[in-house]
Amino acid sequence: MKLTLLATLLLAGLPMTALAIEPGPSSPQQKQTEGWLQLQVSGERASANRQKASPAERDQAMQRWLDSYKHPIPEYYDQKQGGSTPGGGSSN
């Protein structure tokens, strides 16, 4: 009986812990990032010039997307395998 009552009180108190978290950005950088994302969503600063893709560009984009499914996703990535960086060093 005591265990059931204790579990009920504990579960009833869980939503109150979420109220302790203050909403909003936690740093100036996060505030600025959220501002930029809000501009993107609202379209407030969108260009007046519509950017349209030509039919050829749309076909190429679709083909790239379809070609991406030709490569199997490996179960594990080999950490030793890799290329080199532009500076000539190895990525290993």
Number of C-alpha atoms within 10 A of each C-alpha: 6 7 8 9 10 11 12 11 11 11 11 10 11 10 10 10 8 9 9 8 8 8 7 9 12 9 9 9 10 12 13 12 13 14 12 11 12 12 13 12 11 9 10 9 9 11 8 6 6 7 7 8 10 9 9 9 11 12 12 12 13 12 11 11 11 10 10 10 9 8 7 7 8 7 6 6 8 8 8 8 8 10 11 10 10 7 6 8 9 10 11 10
